[in-house]
Amino acid sequence: MVAMRRIFTTLSCLLASLLLVMSCNREPRALVQIQQVRSGDYVLTLLNDTGAVKQHSNRFTLEIRNATSNELANVSKVQIQASMRMPGMGPMFANVSSPRQTEPGRCEFDADFSMAGQWSFLVTFDPNGRAQFNLNAQ
């Protein structure tokens, strides 16, 4: 019985180590540009792994770069709101997670669009930064 426990513990540790090594060696996911807009001294680029926006769950990366140097800009207070105009009604809002900064000038967030169609992303940052993306969820 003690020998079986040792074997089980050893195999469990080996499996955990193998999974850890495999996850560390993964290639970073390639990102495709969806849209790029300029806002004052900044260029904002919206990216994901397919270059397409789909109805329901999406994971996005937002890059904010200095327009002159093309370096990632160390901005703060990034907020994102997505809405769809509805004729004869108030706008519909998408469920957008709080942006998670992965490095200065780059953040990731999730968005869930309940309907296919034209959506507007309003991005605000720092005291006065503001940009809008117009996307078509399919």
Backbone as ProteinMPNN parsed JSONL, in Angstrom:
{"seq_chain_A": "MVAMRRIFTTLSCLLASLLLVMSCNREPRALVQIQQVRSGDYVLTLLNDTGAVKQHSNRFTLEIRNATSNELANVSKVQIQASMRMPGMGPMFANVSSPRQTEPGRCEFDADFSMAGQWSFLVTFDPNGRAQFNLNAQ", "coords_chain_A": {"N_chain_A": [[0.828, -1.2, 0.0], [1.933, 1.244, 0.821], [3.924, 1.451, -1.085], [2.384, 1.743, -3.407], [1.233, 4.242, -2.953], [3.531, 5.858, -3.05], [4.291, 5.468, -5.715], [2.042, 6.543, -7.006], [2.155, 9.215, -6.066], [4.633, 9.995, -7.136], [4.126, 9.725, -9.912], [2.075, 11.615, -10.163], [3.45, 13.991, -9.559], [5.309, 14.009, -11.679], [3.569, 14.256, -13.878], [2.395, 16.77, -13.329], [4.678, 18.379, -13.513], [5.345, 17.985, -16.216], [3.09, 19.129, -17.486], [3.413, 21.784, -16.661], [5.852, 22.479, -17.926], [5.091, 22.196, -20.599], [3.134, 24.216, -20.812], [4.666, 26.49, -20.428], [6.268, 26.557, -22.659], [4.679, 27.27, -24.771], [3.952, 28.934, -27.815], [3.576, 32.465, -28.165], [0.345, 33.724, -28.852], [-0.534, 34.506, -32.171], [-1.483, 37.677, -33.316], [-4.047, 39.449, -35.053], [-4.73, 42.38, -36.828], [-7.688, 44.198, -36.331], [-8.835, 46.734, -36.487], [-7.66, 50.125, -36.776], [-7.214, 53.264, -35.24], [-6.661, 56.796, -35.014], [-5.964, 59.013, -32.354], [-5.446, 62.064, -31.374], [-2.221, 62.35, -30.178], [-1.838, 59.652, -30.288], [-2.005, 56.268, -31.533], [-4.363, 53.825, -31.786], [-4.823, 50.381, -31.751], [-6.839, 47.681, -32.434], [-6.893, 44.282, -31.819], [-7.146, 40.718, -32.428], [-7.146, 37.089, -32.332], [-8.129, 36.222, -34.795], [-8.85, 38.328, -36.464], [-11.43, 38.931, -36.948], [-14.69, 39.896, -35.763], [-16.999, 38.421, -33.708], [-20.384, 37.397, -33.053], [-21.355, 37.017, -29.705], [-18.92, 35.635, -27.51], [-15.737, 37.218, -27.362], [-12.218, 37.745, -27.391], [-10.037, 40.368, -26.972], [-7.141, 42.362, -27.829], [-5.802, 45.451, -27.051], [-3.777, 47.913, -28.326], [-1.97, 50.808, -27.539], [-0.232, 53.287, -28.953], [2.432, 55.686, -29.27], [2.023, 58.113, -31.665], [4.097, 59.338, -33.081], [6.59, 58.048, -32.461], [5.932, 55.363, -32.557], [6.161, 53.722, -30.399], [4.987, 51.7, -27.667], [2.646, 53.268, -25.603], [2.678, 54.506, -22.332], [-0.059, 54.603, -20.89], [-2.843, 55.405, -18.725], [-5.77, 54.429, -16.813], [-7.504, 53.083, -18.654], [-10.532, 52.549, -20.231], [-13.316, 50.782, -21.568], [-16.183, 50.773, -23.531], [-18.904, 49.25, -25.111], [-21.403, 49.673, -27.538], [-24.58, 49.381, -29.247], [-26.5, 50.967, -31.624], [-29.988, 51.256, -31.542], [-32.695, 51.499, -33.547], [-35.333, 53.701, -32.779], [-35.212, 53.092, -30.109], [-33.378, 53.027, -26.981], [-29.742, 52.708, -26.771], [-28.14, 49.465, -27.049], [-26.054, 47.679, -24.846], [-22.919, 46.022, -24.798], [-21.46, 43.321, -22.953], [-18.565, 44.039, -21.459], [-15.388, 43.256, -20.284], [-13.242, 44.54, -17.65], [-10.331, 46.183, -18.777], [-7.266, 44.387, -18.826], [-4.08, 45.137, -18.069], [-1.304, 44.076, -19.857], [1.199, 44.845, -20.423], [2.885, 48.037, -20.403], [0.904, 50.157, -22.368], [-0.443, 48.126, -23.645], [-3.286, 46.101, -23.476], [-5.62, 43.534, -22.504], [-8.943, 42.362, -23.066], [-12.275, 41.108, -22.661], [-15.22, 40.724, -24.631], [-18.69, 40.46, -25.017], [-21.049, 40.127, -27.383], [-24.409, 40.422, -27.753], [-25.92, 40.441, -30.022], [-25.598, 40.132, -33.588], [-24.15, 42.551, -35.798], [-23.628, 46.145, -36.2], [-21.389, 47.557, -33.991], [-20.187, 49.967, -31.649], [-17.154, 50.825, -30.187], [-16.137, 52.607, -27.478], [-13.276, 54.001, -26.359], [-11.587, 55.168, -23.608], [-8.92, 56.942, -21.998], [-6.22, 57.932, -19.819], [-6.315, 61.42, -18.783], [-7.638, 62.809, -20.941], [-7.761, 61.229, -23.236], [-9.372, 59.707, -26.003], [-11.11, 57.524, -28.127], [-12.776, 55.967, -30.92], [-13.957, 52.895, -32.115], [-15.541, 51.31, -34.833], [-17.267, 48.473, -35.283], [-18.173, 45.408, -36.893], [-20.013, 42.861, -35.801], [-20.276, 39.453, -36.494]], "CA_chain_A": [[0.0, 0.0, 0.0], [2.839, 2.392, 0.877], [4.59, 1.514, -2.386], [1.414, 2.279, -4.366], [1.125, 5.689, -2.697], [4.751, 6.489, -3.564], [4.212, 5.462, -7.175], [1.011, 7.507, -7.375], [2.685, 10.553, -5.789], [5.692, 10.258, -8.118], [3.484, 9.942, -11.211], [1.361, 12.893, -10.097], [4.455, 15.061, -9.648], [5.834, 14.017, -13.046], [2.534, 14.792, -14.75], [2.293, 18.205, -13.059], [5.884, 19.002, -14.076], [5.223, 17.957, -17.664], [2.097, 20.135, -17.864], [4.014, 23.102, -16.445], [6.836, 22.705, -18.984], [4.359, 22.367, -21.853], [2.468, 25.518, -20.829], [5.687, 27.545, -20.509], [6.881, 26.55, -23.976], [3.709, 27.639, -25.795], [4.216, 30.142, -28.593], [2.563, 33.497, -27.948], [-0.632, 33.662, -29.932], [-0.392, 35.539, -33.204], [-2.624, 38.591, -33.313], [-4.397, 40.033, -36.336], [-5.357, 43.695, -36.666], [-9.092, 44.347, -36.702], [-9.03, 48.13, -36.884], [-6.727, 51.072, -36.174], [-7.683, 54.647, -35.274], [-5.763, 57.776, -34.399], [-6.581, 59.919, -31.399], [-4.423, 63.021, -30.932], [-0.839, 61.887, -30.314], [-1.835, 58.202, -30.119], [-2.622, 55.356, -32.49], [-4.937, 52.69, -31.071], [-5.02, 49.235, -32.629], [-7.623, 46.599, -31.849], [-6.433, 43.022, -32.399], [-7.505, 39.432, -31.818], [-6.453, 35.991, -32.992], [-8.695, 35.92, -36.113], [-9.089, 39.522, -37.256], [-12.875, 39.068, -37.112], [-15.488, 40.089, -34.553], [-18.134, 37.517, -33.817], [-21.448, 37.506, -32.053], [-21.068, 36.333, -28.438], [-17.647, 35.852, -26.81], [-14.538, 37.638, -28.077], [-11.086, 38.212, -26.592], [-9.342, 41.391, -27.744], [-5.969, 43.068, -27.33], [-5.77, 46.853, -27.463], [-2.465, 48.552, -28.223], [-1.976, 52.266, -27.635], [1.137, 53.666, -29.291], [2.738, 57.069, -29.58], [1.916, 58.238, -33.124], [5.371, 59.771, -33.661], [7.665, 57.061, -32.285], [5.35, 54.026, -32.682], [6.426, 52.982, -29.162], [3.828, 51.534, -26.801], [2.505, 54.429, -24.719], [2.327, 54.159, -20.955], [-1.26, 55.35, -20.535], [-3.539, 54.852, -17.558], [-7.232, 54.567, -16.733], [-8.143, 52.624, -19.891], [-11.892, 52.035, -20.068], [-13.911, 50.442, -22.848], [-17.631, 50.574, -23.512], [-19.399, 48.88, -26.442], [-22.846, 49.87, -27.657], [-25.195, 49.242, -30.567], [-27.682, 51.827, -31.77], [-31.219, 50.531, -31.824], [-33.665, 52.48, -34.039], [-36.544, 53.865, -31.988], [-34.966, 52.651, -28.722], [-32.079, 53.387, -26.439], [-28.701, 51.798, -27.239], [-27.883, 48.192, -26.374], [-24.661, 47.639, -24.415], [-22.27, 44.714, -24.721], [-20.77, 43.013, -21.708], [-17.128, 44.204, -21.694], [-14.623, 43.127, -19.038], [-12.262, 45.598, -17.392], [-9.074, 45.882, -19.464], [-6.155, 43.873, -18.024], [-2.827, 45.594, -18.68], [-0.3, 43.017, -19.954], [2.434, 45.631, -20.397], [2.486, 49.419, -20.672], [0.42, 50.392, -23.718], [-1.141, 46.962, -24.199], [-4.192, 45.459, -22.529], [-6.541, 42.53, -23.023], [-10.276, 42.402, -22.482], [-13.271, 40.246, -23.285], [-16.486, 41.383, -24.952], [-19.751, 39.533, -25.423], [-22.065, 40.837, -28.158], [-25.634, 39.622, -27.747], [-26.495, 40.447, -31.373], [-24.731, 40.45, -34.715], [-24.427, 43.881, -36.332], [-22.671, 47.239, -36.025], [-21.119, 47.945, -32.607], [-19.205, 51.036, -31.447], [-16.321, 50.735, -28.982], [-15.603, 53.878, -27.016], [-12.102, 53.782, -25.513], [-11.082, 56.377, -22.945], [-7.686, 56.687, -21.251], [-5.604, 59.132, -19.246], [-7.367, 62.399, -18.509], [-8.397, 63.305, -22.086], [-7.686, 60.348, -24.399], [-10.678, 59.181, -26.399], [-11.127, 57.002, -29.494], [-13.943, 55.123, -31.184], [-13.881, 51.866, -33.146], [-16.839, 50.842, -35.319], [-17.032, 47.067, -35.615], [-19.327, 44.619, -37.317], [-20.01, 41.499, -35.24], [-20.971, 38.525, -37.389]], "C_chain_A": [[0.871, 1.262, 0.0], [3.544, 2.562, -0.468], [3.658, 2.103, -3.445], [1.25, 3.788, -4.188], [2.332, 6.428, -3.244], [4.719, 6.571, -5.086], [3.195, 6.499, -7.642], [1.5, 8.938, -7.178], [3.745, 10.932, -6.814], [5.1, 10.539, -9.493], [2.733, 11.274, -11.251], [2.322, 14.065, -10.238], [5.041, 15.156, -11.054], [4.831, 14.608, -14.021], [2.395, 16.305, -14.57], [3.489, 18.946, -13.647], [5.815, 19.064, -15.597], [4.231, 19.006, -18.155], [2.652, 21.546, -17.708], [5.005, 23.437, -17.553], [6.126, 22.96, -20.309], [3.699, 23.745, -21.915], [3.475, 26.658, -20.946], [6.281, 27.645, -21.901], [5.916, 26.911, -25.097], [4.144, 28.916, -26.498], [3.183, 31.198, -28.224], [1.606, 33.487, -29.137], [-0.416, 34.819, -30.897], [-1.654, 36.389, -33.214], [-2.79, 39.234, -34.683], [-5.11, 41.357, -36.081], [-6.797, 43.67, -37.161], [-9.315, 45.751, -37.239], [-8.006, 48.992, -36.149], [-7.306, 52.473, -36.326], [-6.637, 55.548, -34.617], [-6.569, 58.681, -33.496], [-5.495, 60.842, -30.867], [-3.034, 62.488, -31.213], [-0.726, 60.361, -30.247], [-2.472, 57.479, -31.3], [-3.08, 54.142, -31.688], [-5.233, 51.583, -32.078], [-5.756, 48.161, -31.854], [-7.26, 45.314, -32.586], [-7.127, 41.84, -31.734], [-6.847, 38.33, -32.624], [-6.983, 35.663, -34.385], [-8.826, 37.136, -37.023], [-10.564, 39.781, -37.502], [-13.535, 39.255, -35.753], [-16.718, 39.221, -34.711], [-19.18, 37.806, -32.742], [-21.062, 36.603, -30.887], [-19.64, 36.611, -27.999], [-16.487, 36.179, -27.743], [-13.472, 38.011, -27.063], [-10.275, 39.152, -27.479], [-8.062, 41.832, -27.037], [-6.035, 44.471, -27.897], [-4.357, 47.365, -27.255], [-2.646, 50.051, -28.39], [-0.52, 52.689, -27.806], [1.249, 55.169, -29.506], [2.776, 57.181, -31.102], [3.24, 58.601, -33.776], [6.418, 58.67, -33.614], [7.216, 55.623, -32.527], [5.67, 53.132, -31.475], [5.118, 52.819, -28.391], [3.807, 52.674, -25.79], [2.057, 53.974, -23.333], [1.151, 55.029, -20.521], [-1.929, 54.682, -19.339], [-5.047, 55.019, -17.726], [-7.935, 54.181, -18.036], [-9.512, 52.041, -19.551], [-12.496, 51.818, -21.442], [-15.395, 50.183, -22.662], [-18.06, 50.26, -24.942], [-20.912, 49.039, -26.473], [-23.285, 49.689, -29.107], [-26.413, 50.147, -30.597], [-28.873, 50.962, -32.167], [-32.264, 51.55, -32.272], [-34.934, 52.499, -33.18], [-36.405, 53.456, -30.532], [-33.646, 53.234, -28.237], [-31.037, 52.394, -26.919], [-28.65, 50.511, -26.417], [-26.398, 48.174, -26.021], [-24.154, 46.202, -24.366], [-21.644, 44.551, -23.343], [-19.265, 43.033, -21.997], [-16.405, 44.123, -20.356], [-13.697, 44.332, -18.861], [-10.958, 45.228, -18.092], [-7.994, 45.448, -18.468], [-4.853, 44.272, -18.714], [-1.821, 44.455, -18.67], [1.108, 43.593, -20.002], [2.024, 47.073, -20.684], [2.091, 49.587, -22.142], [-0.319, 49.233, -24.354], [-2.033, 46.352, -23.117], [-5.092, 44.472, -23.262], [-7.885, 42.703, -22.345], [-11.18, 41.469, -23.271], [-14.527, 41.066, -23.545], [-17.463, 40.337, -25.463], [-20.854, 40.347, -26.085], [-23.299, 39.956, -28.277], [-26.283, 39.528, -29.127], [-25.397, 40.671, -32.405], [-25.103, 41.848, -35.202], [-23.341, 44.882, -35.988], [-22.576, 47.66, -34.554], [-20.071, 49.047, -32.591], [-18.479, 50.784, -30.131], [-15.852, 52.138, -28.655], [-14.481, 53.557, -26.037], [-11.699, 55.118, -24.926], [-9.847, 55.983, -22.138], [-7.089, 58.011, -20.82], [-6.687, 60.194, -19.008], [-8.231, 62.733, -19.731], [-8.371, 62.4, -23.317], [-9.039, 59.726, -24.709], [-10.585, 58.719, -27.848], [-12.348, 56.115, -29.663], [-13.625, 54.163, -32.327], [-15.302, 51.514, -33.549], [-16.619, 49.455, -35.901], [-18.312, 46.383, -36.042], [-19.192, 43.202, -36.776], [-20.836, 40.605, -36.144], [-21.383, 37.262, -36.668]], "O_chain_A": [[0.592, 2.221, -0.719], [3.737, 3.685, -0.935], [4.099, 2.881, -4.291], [1.142, 4.522, -5.17], [2.191, 7.5, -3.834], [5.068, 7.594, -5.675], [3.465, 7.252, -8.578], [1.279, 9.788, -8.041], [3.759, 12.06, -7.307], [5.517, 11.479, -10.169], [2.758, 11.975, -12.263], [2.038, 15.023, -10.957], [5.247, 16.255, -11.567], [5.207, 15.382, -14.901], [2.289, 17.039, -15.553], [3.329, 20.024, -14.219], [6.183, 20.073, -16.199], [4.5, 19.699, -19.136], [2.384, 22.411, -18.542], [5.002, 24.555, -18.068], [6.522, 23.85, -21.061], [3.707, 24.379, -22.97], [3.152, 27.699, -21.517], [6.754, 28.713, -22.292], [6.296, 26.864, -26.267], [4.637, 29.854, -25.87], [2.023, 30.861, -27.992], [2.012, 33.268, -30.278], [-0.152, 35.951, -30.493], [-2.765, 35.864, -33.128], [-1.815, 39.523, -35.377], [-5.987, 41.442, -35.221], [-7.088, 43.188, -38.255], [-9.903, 45.938, -38.304], [-7.545, 48.649, -35.061], [-7.821, 52.835, -37.384], [-5.845, 55.11, -33.782], [-7.694, 59.068, -33.812], [-4.71, 60.447, -30.006], [-2.699, 62.202, -32.363], [0.383, 59.834, -30.158], [-3.357, 58.008, -31.973], [-2.282, 53.508, -30.997], [-5.825, 51.829, -33.13], [-5.35, 47.78, -30.757], [-7.31, 45.255, -33.815], [-7.632, 41.95, -30.617], [-6.057, 38.619, -33.523], [-6.347, 34.892, -35.103], [-8.905, 36.981, -38.242], [-10.92, 40.741, -38.186], [-13.007, 38.828, -34.726], [-17.402, 39.28, -35.733], [-18.893, 38.374, -31.689], [-20.495, 35.53, -31.093], [-19.189, 37.751, -28.114], [-16.278, 35.522, -28.763], [-13.785, 38.536, -25.995], [-9.877, 38.792, -28.587], [-7.92, 41.695, -25.822], [-6.294, 44.658, -29.086], [-3.802, 47.27, -26.161], [-3.379, 50.509, -29.267], [0.312, 52.479, -26.924], [0.281, 55.832, -29.878], [3.489, 56.422, -31.758], [3.486, 58.211, -34.917], [7.066, 58.387, -34.622], [8.062, 54.743, -32.687], [5.468, 51.919, -31.532], [4.245, 53.684, -28.449], [4.833, 53.004, -25.193], [1.155, 53.147, -23.202], [1.333, 56.058, -19.87], [-1.618, 53.543, -18.99], [-5.521, 55.666, -18.66], [-8.855, 54.871, -18.473], [-9.636, 51.16, -18.7], [-12.225, 52.576, -22.374], [-15.807, 49.465, -21.751], [-17.629, 50.93, -25.881], [-21.615, 48.602, -25.562], [-22.5, 49.82, -30.046], [-27.256, 50.1, -29.701], [-28.772, 50.068, -33.007], [-32.686, 52.385, -31.472], [-35.525, 51.458, -32.894], [-37.389, 53.473, -29.793], [-32.903, 53.853, -28.999], [-31.397, 51.333, -27.429], [-29.058, 50.475, -25.257], [-25.57, 48.611, -26.82], [-24.867, 45.289, -23.948], [-21.342, 45.531, -22.661], [-18.75, 42.156, -22.691], [-16.756, 44.827, -19.408], [-13.411, 45.051, -19.818], [-10.522, 44.08, -18.011], [-7.826, 46.057, -17.411], [-4.557, 43.802, -19.812], [-1.506, 43.916, -17.609], [2.081, 42.919, -19.665], [0.915, 47.306, -21.165], [2.84, 49.211, -23.043], [-0.778, 49.344, -25.491], [-1.594, 46.118, -21.991], [-5.296, 44.566, -24.473], [-7.963, 43.134, -21.194], [-10.877, 41.095, -24.404], [-14.859, 41.978, -22.788], [-17.105, 39.45, -26.238], [-21.515, 41.157, -25.435], [-23.235, 38.864, -28.842], [-27.101, 38.641, -29.373], [-24.39, 41.322, -32.124], [-26.244, 42.281, -35.036], [-22.259, 44.506, -35.538], [-23.57, 48.068, -33.954], [-19.167, 49.059, -33.427], [-19.105, 50.558, -29.095], [-15.227, 52.789, -29.492], [-14.707, 52.918, -25.01], [-11.491, 56.087, -25.655], [-9.734, 54.855, -21.659], [-7.403, 59.067, -21.371], [-7.874, 59.868, -19.035], [-9.438, 62.924, -19.585], [-8.916, 62.778, -24.354], [-9.757, 59.28, -23.815], [-10.05, 59.43, -28.699], [-12.888, 55.581, -28.694], [-13.097, 54.562, -33.365], [-16.181, 51.428, -32.692], [-15.889, 49.28, -36.877], [-19.402, 46.743, -35.598], [-18.352, 42.433, -37.243], [-21.958, 40.949, -36.517], [-21.98, 36.372, -37.274]]}, "name": "protein", "num_of_chains": 1, "seq": "MVAMRRIFTTLSCLLASLLLVMSCNREPRALVQIQQVRSGDYVLTLLNDTGAVKQHSNRFTLEIRNATSNELANVSKVQIQASMRMPGMGPMFANVSSPRQTEPGRCEFDADFSMAGQWSFLVTFDPNGRAQFNLNAQ"}
